[in-house]
């Protein structure tokens, strides 16, 4: 878990720039089919409180309701996949690869492993959960 440092990040074209002030969880790797379709593979994300996320630039930020309970934030210009959040929730999952380096974060676990693709082999010793893991 990262604490005490403000993290910043954004999309490839700079149309979305954000900062996270406060704690972020370590990185979860989600293997569900929705995440695979939006990222091309595994969704690596770190959680933060919704009120800890602030935008320096958001002119190209769009939200797509990907299910009855969640939506995904992306850049309408470069297509960068930036966020995932439950509708009405108080937590935002920030795509870890969009954070400026260094992050100070570490990999935590794999979730939705039961729905991973046949080519998706896990070669580390992190915990693996068939479905979404409960929040720490």
VMD Tcl script that builds the backbone (N, CA, C; Angstrom):
set m [mol new atoms 408]
animate dup $m
set s [atomselect $m all]
$s set {name element resname resid chain x y z} {
  {N N UNK 1 A 0.842 -1.180 0.000}
  {CA C UNK 1 A 0.000 0.000 0.000}
  {C C UNK 1 A 0.885 1.240 0.000}
  {N N UNK 2 A 0.518 2.197 -0.795}
  {CA C UNK 2 A 1.259 3.456 -0.910}
  {C C UNK 2 A 0.595 4.490 -0.008}
  {N N UNK 3 A 1.381 5.155 0.806}
  {CA C UNK 3 A 0.845 6.189 1.687}
  {C C UNK 3 A 1.764 7.404 1.693}
  {N N UNK 4 A 1.193 8.542 2.070}
  {CA C UNK 4 A 1.991 9.737 2.295}
  {C C UNK 4 A 2.483 10.475 1.067}
  {N N UNK 5 A 2.317 9.943 -0.092}
  {CA C UNK 5 A 2.824 10.565 -1.311}
  {C C UNK 5 A 1.659 10.754 -2.266}
  {N N UNK 6 A 1.620 11.899 -2.918}
  {CA C UNK 6 A 0.578 12.093 -3.921}
  {C C UNK 6 A 1.053 11.478 -5.236}
  {N N UNK 7 A 0.221 10.629 -5.808}
  {CA C UNK 7 A 0.530 10.037 -7.100}
  {C C UNK 7 A -0.207 10.797 -8.182}
  {N N UNK 8 A 0.400 10.866 -9.353}
  {CA C UNK 8 A -0.197 11.521 -10.509}
  {C C UNK 8 A -0.192 10.550 -11.673}
  {N N UNK 9 A -0.992 10.856 -12.684}
  {CA C UNK 9 A -1.026 10.005 -13.852}
  {C C UNK 9 A -1.875 10.614 -14.947}
  {N N UNK 10 A -2.045 9.864 -16.023}
  {CA C UNK 10 A -2.843 10.349 -17.130}
  {C C UNK 10 A -2.788 9.414 -18.316}
  {N N UNK 11 A -3.485 9.815 -19.344}
  {CA C UNK 11 A -3.543 9.030 -20.576}
  {C C UNK 11 A -2.365 9.371 -21.485}
  {N N UNK 12 A -2.278 8.684 -22.590}
  {CA C UNK 12 A -1.174 8.847 -23.539}
  {C C UNK 12 A -1.118 10.240 -24.165}
  {N N UNK 13 A -2.265 10.808 -24.511}
  {CA C UNK 13 A -2.272 12.099 -25.205}
  {C C UNK 13 A -2.297 13.301 -24.258}
  {N N UNK 14 A -2.513 13.070 -22.964}
  {CA C UNK 14 A -2.562 14.172 -22.001}
  {C C UNK 14 A -3.929 14.818 -21.861}
  {N N UNK 15 A -4.929 14.309 -22.550}
  {CA C UNK 15 A -6.275 14.851 -22.435}
  {C C UNK 15 A -6.897 14.610 -21.072}
  {N N UNK 16 A -6.363 13.618 -20.357}
  {CA C UNK 16 A -6.766 13.353 -18.978}
  {C C UNK 16 A -5.506 13.289 -18.131}
  {N N UNK 17 A -5.453 14.133 -17.117}
  {CA C UNK 17 A -4.384 14.106 -16.110}
  {C C UNK 17 A -5.068 14.130 -14.756}
  {N N UNK 18 A -4.588 13.313 -13.848}
  {CA C UNK 18 A -5.221 13.215 -12.538}
  {C C UNK 18 A -4.166 13.139 -11.444}
  {N N UNK 19 A -4.627 13.317 -10.211}
  {CA C UNK 19 A -3.772 13.118 -9.044}
  {C C UNK 19 A -4.588 12.384 -7.990}
  {N N UNK 20 A -3.890 11.584 -7.209}
  {CA C UNK 20 A -4.509 10.854 -6.110}
  {C C UNK 20 A -3.810 11.294 -4.843}
  {N N UNK 21 A -4.562 11.924 -3.968}
  {CA C UNK 21 A -4.019 12.363 -2.697}
  {C C UNK 21 A -4.580 11.437 -1.629}
  {N N UNK 22 A -3.725 10.658 -1.033}
  {CA C UNK 22 A -4.162 9.699 -0.032}
  {C C UNK 22 A -3.655 8.312 -0.365}
  {N N UNK 23 A -4.165 7.351 0.364}
  {CA C UNK 23 A -3.705 5.975 0.218}
  {C C UNK 23 A -4.258 5.323 -1.044}
  {N N UNK 24 A -3.429 4.449 -1.594}
  {CA C UNK 24 A -3.855 3.576 -2.685}
  {C C UNK 24 A -3.510 2.153 -2.292}
  {N N UNK 25 A -4.362 1.229 -2.697}
  {CA C UNK 25 A -4.073 -0.186 -2.448}
  {C C UNK 25 A -2.917 -0.615 -3.345}
  {N N UNK 26 A -2.346 -1.763 -3.028}
  {CA C UNK 26 A -1.425 -2.357 -3.975}
  {C C UNK 26 A -2.230 -2.848 -5.171}
  {N N UNK 27 A -1.561 -3.342 -6.189}
  {CA C UNK 27 A -2.167 -3.615 -7.495}
  {C C UNK 27 A -2.812 -5.001 -7.560}
  {N N UNK 28 A -4.061 -5.012 -7.999}
  {CA C UNK 28 A -4.790 -6.250 -8.291}
  {C C UNK 28 A -4.721 -6.503 -9.787}
  {N N UNK 29 A -4.637 -7.753 -10.166}
  {CA C UNK 29 A -4.662 -8.139 -11.569}
  {C C UNK 29 A -5.965 -8.878 -11.832}
  {N N UNK 30 A -6.850 -8.277 -12.640}
  {CA C UNK 30 A -8.159 -8.859 -12.922}
  {C C UNK 30 A -8.127 -9.569 -14.273}
  {N N UNK 31 A -8.577 -10.825 -14.261}
  {CA C UNK 31 A -8.555 -11.673 -15.455}
  {C C UNK 31 A -9.937 -11.886 -16.058}
  {N N UNK 32 A -10.948 -11.076 -15.672}
  {CA C UNK 32 A -12.306 -11.278 -16.197}
  {C C UNK 32 A -12.374 -10.919 -17.684}
  {N N UNK 33 A -13.407 -11.408 -18.352}
  {CA C UNK 33 A -13.529 -11.197 -19.798}
  {C C UNK 33 A -13.809 -9.736 -20.145}
  {N N UNK 34 A -14.538 -8.990 -19.302}
  {CA C UNK 34 A -14.771 -7.568 -19.587}
  {C C UNK 34 A -13.457 -6.792 -19.557}
  {N N UNK 35 A -12.653 -7.038 -18.538}
  {CA C UNK 35 A -11.368 -6.335 -18.466}
  {C C UNK 35 A -10.474 -6.696 -19.655}
  {N N UNK 36 A -10.504 -7.965 -20.051}
  {CA C UNK 36 A -9.706 -8.377 -21.207}
  {C C UNK 36 A -10.150 -7.644 -22.468}
  {N N UNK 37 A -11.432 -7.438 -22.619}
  {CA C UNK 37 A -11.932 -6.743 -23.812}
  {C C UNK 37 A -11.593 -5.255 -23.805}
  {N N UNK 38 A -11.499 -4.637 -22.638}
  {CA C UNK 38 A -11.200 -3.203 -22.597}
  {C C UNK 38 A -9.712 -2.901 -22.558}
  {N N UNK 39 A -8.903 -3.859 -22.083}
  {CA C UNK 39 A -7.462 -3.608 -21.994}
  {C C UNK 39 A -6.652 -4.411 -23.004}
  {N N UNK 40 A -7.234 -5.464 -23.530}
  {CA C UNK 40 A -6.497 -6.349 -24.421}
  {C C UNK 40 A -5.896 -7.524 -23.680}
  {N N UNK 41 A -5.938 -7.491 -22.348}
  {CA C UNK 41 A -5.400 -8.606 -21.553}
  {C C UNK 41 A -5.876 -8.471 -20.108}
  {N N UNK 42 A -4.968 -8.338 -19.179}
  {CA C UNK 42 A -5.273 -8.269 -17.750}
  {C C UNK 42 A -5.384 -6.802 -17.328}
  {N N UNK 43 A -6.350 -6.505 -16.456}
  {CA C UNK 43 A -6.548 -5.155 -15.934}
  {C C UNK 43 A -5.782 -5.037 -14.626}
  {N N UNK 44 A -4.748 -4.224 -14.620}
  {CA C UNK 44 A -3.955 -3.977 -13.416}
  {C C UNK 44 A -4.420 -2.664 -12.815}
  {N N UNK 45 A -4.924 -2.727 -11.569}
  {CA C UNK 45 A -5.477 -1.514 -10.978}
  {C C UNK 45 A -5.163 -1.415 -9.495}
  {N N UNK 46 A -5.151 -0.172 -9.025}
  {CA C UNK 46 A -4.980 0.132 -7.605}
  {C C UNK 46 A -6.166 0.980 -7.175}
  {N N UNK 47 A -6.723 0.669 -6.016}
  {CA C UNK 47 A -7.903 1.366 -5.512}
  {C C UNK 47 A -7.524 2.630 -4.754}
  {N N UNK 48 A -8.411 3.618 -4.856}
  {CA C UNK 48 A -8.320 4.815 -4.011}
  {C C UNK 48 A -9.732 5.269 -3.677}
  {N N UNK 49 A -9.854 6.085 -2.661}
  {CA C UNK 49 A -11.157 6.669 -2.329}
  {C C UNK 49 A -11.553 7.610 -3.459}
  {N N UNK 50 A -12.819 7.602 -3.820}
  {CA C UNK 50 A -13.296 8.455 -4.918}
  {C C UNK 50 A -12.987 9.923 -4.651}
  {N N UNK 51 A -13.091 10.352 -3.409}
  {CA C UNK 51 A -12.831 11.767 -3.111}
  {C C UNK 51 A -11.341 12.102 -3.049}
  {N N UNK 52 A -10.467 11.090 -3.176}
  {CA C UNK 52 A -9.018 11.332 -3.233}
  {C C UNK 52 A -8.544 11.556 -4.669}
  {N N UNK 53 A -9.411 11.288 -5.643}
  {CA C UNK 53 A -9.070 11.443 -7.059}
  {C C UNK 53 A -9.502 12.823 -7.535}
  {N N UNK 54 A -8.553 13.591 -8.061}
  {CA C UNK 54 A -8.845 14.932 -8.578}
  {C C UNK 54 A -8.256 15.047 -9.978}
  {N N UNK 55 A -8.902 15.854 -10.809}
  {CA C UNK 55 A -8.468 15.995 -12.202}
  {C C UNK 55 A -7.789 17.329 -12.439}
  {N N UNK 56 A -6.605 17.263 -13.041}
  {CA C UNK 56 A -5.902 18.453 -13.497}
  {C C UNK 56 A -6.351 18.798 -14.908}
  {N N UNK 57 A -6.714 17.765 -15.661}
  {CA C UNK 57 A -7.220 17.913 -17.033}
  {C C UNK 57 A -8.195 16.771 -17.274}
  {N N UNK 58 A -9.372 17.074 -17.792}
  {CA C UNK 58 A -10.358 16.016 -18.036}
  {C C UNK 58 A -11.167 16.268 -19.304}
  {N N UNK 59 A -10.638 17.077 -20.220}
  {CA C UNK 59 A -11.408 17.455 -21.406}
  {C C UNK 59 A -11.785 16.275 -22.287}
  {N N UNK 60 A -11.017 15.191 -22.248}
  {CA C UNK 60 A -11.332 14.035 -23.088}
  {C C UNK 60 A -11.836 12.832 -22.289}
  {N N UNK 61 A -12.057 13.004 -20.994}
  {CA C UNK 61 A -12.532 11.902 -20.156}
  {C C UNK 61 A -13.991 11.582 -20.463}
  {N N UNK 62 A -14.266 10.315 -20.718}
  {CA C UNK 62 A -15.624 9.840 -20.938}
  {C C UNK 62 A -15.837 8.621 -20.056}
  {N N UNK 63 A -17.093 8.392 -19.687}
  {CA C UNK 63 A -17.449 7.228 -18.881}
  {C C UNK 63 A -18.376 6.328 -19.689}
  {N N UNK 64 A -18.098 5.042 -19.654}
  {CA C UNK 64 A -18.895 4.038 -20.343}
  {C C UNK 64 A -19.476 3.079 -19.308}
  {N N UNK 65 A -20.780 2.952 -19.286}
  {CA C UNK 65 A -21.427 2.021 -18.354}
  {C C UNK 65 A -21.300 0.623 -18.932}
  {N N UNK 66 A -20.375 -0.150 -18.367}
  {CA C UNK 66 A -20.034 -1.459 -18.920}
  {C C UNK 66 A -20.898 -2.596 -18.379}
  {N N UNK 67 A -21.689 -2.314 -17.344}
  {CA C UNK 67 A -22.605 -3.316 -16.799}
  {C C UNK 67 A -23.674 -2.590 -15.990}
  {N N UNK 68 A -24.572 -3.333 -15.410}
  {CA C UNK 68 A -25.617 -2.730 -14.584}
  {C C UNK 68 A -25.043 -2.084 -13.330}
  {N N UNK 69 A -23.839 -2.518 -12.905}
  {CA C UNK 69 A -23.308 -2.019 -11.643}
  {C C UNK 69 A -22.007 -1.233 -11.746}
  {N N UNK 70 A -21.432 -1.099 -12.934}
  {CA C UNK 70 A -20.122 -0.449 -13.019}
  {C C UNK 70 A -19.964 0.367 -14.293}
  {N N UNK 71 A -18.989 1.279 -14.250}
  {CA C UNK 71 A -18.622 2.064 -15.430}
  {C C UNK 71 A -17.113 2.219 -15.481}
  {N N UNK 72 A -16.639 2.485 -16.691}
  {CA C UNK 72 A -15.208 2.600 -16.955}
  {C C UNK 72 A -14.909 3.967 -17.547}
  {N N UNK 73 A -13.847 4.595 -17.043}
  {CA C UNK 73 A -13.419 5.889 -17.548}
  {C C UNK 73 A -12.289 5.706 -18.552}
  {N N UNK 74 A -12.379 6.429 -19.658}
  {CA C UNK 74 A -11.374 6.308 -20.708}
  {C C UNK 74 A -11.180 7.654 -21.390}
  {N N UNK 75 A -10.111 7.784 -22.155}
  {CA C UNK 75 A -9.850 8.990 -22.931}
  {C C UNK 75 A -10.485 8.836 -24.312}
  {N N UNK 76 A -11.338 9.790 -24.671}
  {CA C UNK 76 A -12.010 9.746 -25.967}
  {C C UNK 76 A -11.068 10.068 -27.119}
  {N N UNK 77 A -9.910 10.617 -26.841}
  {CA C UNK 77 A -8.948 10.969 -27.898}
  {C C UNK 77 A -7.998 9.808 -28.207}
  {N N UNK 78 A -7.257 9.340 -27.212}
  {CA C UNK 78 A -6.252 8.296 -27.460}
  {C C UNK 78 A -6.746 6.899 -27.102}
  {N N UNK 79 A -7.898 6.801 -26.443}
  {CA C UNK 79 A -8.457 5.504 -26.091}
  {C C UNK 79 A -7.924 4.908 -24.803}
  {N N UNK 80 A -7.110 5.656 -24.066}
  {CA C UNK 80 A -6.529 5.141 -22.827}
  {C C UNK 80 A -7.588 4.701 -21.821}
  {N N UNK 81 A -7.423 3.494 -21.293}
  {CA C UNK 81 A -8.309 2.921 -20.279}
  {C C UNK 81 A -7.789 3.371 -18.918}
  {N N UNK 82 A -8.559 4.185 -18.194}
  {CA C UNK 82 A -8.052 4.861 -17.001}
  {C C UNK 82 A -8.654 4.418 -15.682}
  {N N UNK 83 A -9.970 4.164 -15.631}
  {CA C UNK 83 A -10.633 3.940 -14.351}
  {C C UNK 83 A -11.744 2.909 -14.461}
  {N N UNK 84 A -12.092 2.339 -13.314}
  {CA C UNK 84 A -13.264 1.482 -13.154}
  {C C UNK 84 A -13.887 1.842 -11.824}
  {N N UNK 85 A -15.220 1.950 -11.782}
  {CA C UNK 85 A -15.893 2.236 -10.511}
  {C C UNK 85 A -17.297 1.646 -10.517}
  {N N UNK 86 A -17.748 1.256 -9.311}
  {CA C UNK 86 A -19.127 0.823 -9.135}
  {C C UNK 86 A -20.009 2.056 -9.165}
  {N N UNK 87 A -21.167 1.941 -9.783}
  {CA C UNK 87 A -22.127 3.043 -9.822}
  {C C UNK 87 A -22.480 3.407 -8.371}
  {N N UNK 88 A -22.299 4.665 -8.034}
  {CA C UNK 88 A -22.611 5.133 -6.688}
  {C C UNK 88 A -21.617 4.721 -5.625}
  {N N UNK 89 A -20.512 4.107 -6.016}
  {CA C UNK 89 A -19.525 3.640 -5.042}
  {C C UNK 89 A -18.606 4.755 -4.560}
  {N N UNK 90 A -17.853 4.466 -3.530}
  {CA C UNK 90 A -16.932 5.456 -2.973}
  {C C UNK 90 A -15.467 5.099 -3.216}
  {N N UNK 91 A -15.226 4.121 -4.101}
  {CA C UNK 91 A -13.880 3.686 -4.460}
  {C C UNK 91 A -13.739 3.725 -5.975}
  {N N UNK 92 A -12.558 4.144 -6.448}
  {CA C UNK 92 A -12.233 4.125 -7.871}
  {C C UNK 92 A -11.007 3.242 -8.056}
  {N N UNK 93 A -11.048 2.386 -9.044}
  {CA C UNK 93 A -9.877 1.608 -9.419}
  {C C UNK 93 A -9.165 2.364 -10.532}
  {N N UNK 94 A -7.924 2.713 -10.291}
  {CA C UNK 94 A -7.100 3.446 -11.242}
  {C C UNK 94 A -6.223 2.445 -11.984}
  {N N UNK 95 A -6.215 2.507 -13.305}
  {CA C UNK 95 A -5.372 1.610 -14.084}
  {C C UNK 95 A -3.911 1.896 -13.742}
  {N N UNK 96 A -3.232 0.900 -13.192}
  {CA C UNK 96 A -1.889 1.084 -12.645}
  {C C UNK 96 A -0.886 1.594 -13.681}
  {N N UNK 97 A -1.016 1.164 -14.912}
  {CA C UNK 97 A -0.082 1.587 -15.946}
  {C C UNK 97 A -0.184 3.049 -16.321}
  {N N UNK 98 A -1.259 3.724 -15.912}
  {CA C UNK 98 A -1.416 5.146 -16.219}
  {C C UNK 98 A -0.814 6.043 -15.135}
  {N N UNK 99 A -0.348 5.438 -14.046}
  {CA C UNK 99 A 0.302 6.217 -12.984}
  {C C UNK 99 A 1.716 6.596 -13.397}
  {N N UNK 100 A 2.117 7.823 -13.057}
  {CA C UNK 100 A 3.496 8.246 -13.304}
  {C C UNK 100 A 4.425 7.446 -12.397}
  {N N UNK 101 A 5.593 7.111 -12.913}
  {CA C UNK 101 A 6.567 6.323 -12.159}
  {C C UNK 101 A 7.524 7.219 -11.394}
  {N N UNK 102 A 8.041 6.781 -10.268}
  {CA C UNK 102 A 7.759 5.518 -9.586}
  {C C UNK 102 A 6.466 5.611 -8.793}
  {N N UNK 103 A 5.807 4.468 -8.610}
  {CA C UNK 103 A 4.530 4.450 -7.901}
  {C C UNK 103 A 4.670 4.041 -6.442}
  {N N UNK 104 A 5.647 3.204 -6.155}
  {CA C UNK 104 A 5.783 2.655 -4.811}
  {C C UNK 104 A 4.812 1.523 -4.537}
  {N N UNK 105 A 4.037 1.115 -5.531}
  {CA C UNK 105 A 3.051 0.051 -5.366}
  {C C UNK 105 A 3.659 -1.307 -5.708}
  {N N UNK 106 A 3.018 -2.354 -5.235}
  {CA C UNK 106 A 3.441 -3.723 -5.519}
  {C C UNK 106 A 2.224 -4.524 -5.957}
  {N N UNK 107 A 2.461 -5.636 -6.633}
  {CA C UNK 107 A 1.368 -6.535 -6.992}
  {C C UNK 107 A 0.843 -7.215 -5.737}
  {N N UNK 108 A -0.496 -7.340 -5.661}
  {CA C UNK 108 A -1.141 -7.910 -4.474}
  {C C UNK 108 A -1.696 -9.311 -4.738}
  {N N UNK 109 A -2.505 -9.466 -5.797}
  {CA C UNK 109 A -3.157 -10.743 -6.073}
  {C C UNK 109 A -3.809 -10.723 -7.453}
  {N N UNK 110 A -4.325 -11.884 -7.845}
  {CA C UNK 110 A -5.071 -12.064 -9.095}
  {C C UNK 110 A -6.530 -12.319 -8.737}
  {N N UNK 111 A -7.467 -11.683 -9.471}
  {CA C UNK 111 A -8.892 -11.919 -9.249}
  {C C UNK 111 A -9.567 -12.368 -10.542}
  {N N UNK 112 A -10.705 -12.985 -10.401}
  {CA C UNK 112 A -11.487 -13.543 -11.516}
  {C C UNK 112 A -10.663 -14.513 -12.359}
  {N N UNK 113 A -9.845 -15.298 -11.688}
  {CA C UNK 113 A -8.988 -16.266 -12.393}
  {C C UNK 113 A -9.792 -17.360 -13.094}
  {N N UNK 114 A -10.977 -17.653 -12.595}
  {CA C UNK 114 A -11.795 -18.701 -13.205}
  {C C UNK 114 A -12.234 -18.347 -14.622}
  {N N UNK 115 A -12.248 -17.062 -14.951}
  {CA C UNK 115 A -12.701 -16.674 -16.293}
  {C C UNK 115 A -11.561 -16.222 -17.202}
  {N N UNK 116 A -10.323 -16.487 -16.806}
  {CA C UNK 116 A -9.206 -16.053 -17.667}
  {C C UNK 116 A -9.161 -16.875 -18.947}
  {N N UNK 117 A -8.545 -16.300 -19.964}
  {CA C UNK 117 A -8.456 -16.945 -21.270}
  {C C UNK 117 A -7.512 -18.141 -21.220}
  {N N UNK 118 A -7.628 -19.024 -22.193}
  {CA C UNK 118 A -6.791 -20.227 -22.232}
  {C C UNK 118 A -5.305 -19.926 -22.407}
  {N N UNK 119 A -4.942 -18.801 -22.977}
  {CA C UNK 119 A -3.527 -18.450 -23.132}
  {C C UNK 119 A -2.965 -17.749 -21.896}
  {N N UNK 120 A -3.819 -17.321 -20.980}
  {CA C UNK 120 A -3.446 -16.502 -19.829}
  {C C UNK 120 A -2.900 -17.385 -18.710}
  {N N UNK 121 A -1.600 -17.587 -18.713}
  {CA C UNK 121 A -0.942 -18.407 -17.702}
  {C C UNK 121 A -0.358 -17.506 -16.620}
  {N N UNK 122 A -0.568 -17.880 -15.378}
  {CA C UNK 122 A -0.052 -17.120 -14.250}
  {C C UNK 122 A 1.199 -17.825 -13.743}
  {N N UNK 123 A 2.328 -17.112 -13.711}
  {CA C UNK 123 A 3.604 -17.721 -13.348}
  {C C UNK 123 A 4.211 -17.166 -12.064}
  {N N UNK 124 A 3.441 -16.396 -11.316}
  {CA C UNK 124 A 3.974 -15.897 -10.050}
  {C C UNK 124 A 3.331 -16.664 -8.894}
  {N N UNK 125 A 3.704 -16.313 -7.691}
  {CA C UNK 125 A 3.182 -17.007 -6.514}
  {C C UNK 125 A 2.208 -16.151 -5.721}
  {N N UNK 126 A 1.618 -15.150 -6.368}
  {CA C UNK 126 A 0.628 -14.307 -5.699}
  {C C UNK 126 A -0.663 -15.083 -5.492}
  {N N UNK 127 A -1.461 -14.710 -4.490}
  {CA C UNK 127 A -2.757 -15.361 -4.293}
  {C C UNK 127 A -3.626 -15.240 -5.542}
  {N N UNK 128 A -4.365 -16.320 -5.825}
  {CA C UNK 128 A -5.284 -16.352 -6.965}
  {C C UNK 128 A -6.695 -16.621 -6.452}
  {N N UNK 129 A -7.640 -15.793 -6.875}
  {CA C UNK 129 A -9.029 -15.923 -6.463}
  {C C UNK 129 A -9.876 -16.207 -7.692}
  {N N UNK 130 A -10.722 -17.220 -7.616}
  {CA C UNK 130 A -11.578 -17.575 -8.744}
  {C C UNK 130 A -12.512 -16.418 -9.102}
  {N N UNK 131 A -13.037 -15.740 -8.099}
  {CA C UNK 131 A -13.909 -14.579 -8.286}
  {C C UNK 131 A -13.219 -13.373 -7.653}
  {N N UNK 132 A -13.937 -12.254 -7.626}
  {CA C UNK 132 A -13.368 -11.042 -7.048}
  {C C UNK 132 A -13.081 -11.255 -5.572}
  {N N UNK 133 A -11.898 -10.833 -5.134}
  {CA C UNK 133 A -11.516 -10.956 -3.740}
  {C C UNK 133 A -12.166 -9.842 -2.917}
  {N N UNK 134 A -12.428 -10.134 -1.681}
  {CA C UNK 134 A -12.943 -9.097 -0.772}
  {C C UNK 134 A -11.858 -8.055 -0.537}
  {N N UNK 135 A -12.278 -6.817 -0.322}
  {CA C UNK 135 A -11.335 -5.736 -0.055}
  {C C UNK 135 A -10.552 -6.012 1.220}
  {N N UNK 136 A -9.301 -5.657 1.204}
  {CA C UNK 136 A -8.445 -5.851 2.394}
  {C C UNK 136 A -8.789 -4.869 3.470}
}
mol reanalyze $m
mol bondsrecalc $m
mol representation Tube
mol addrep $m
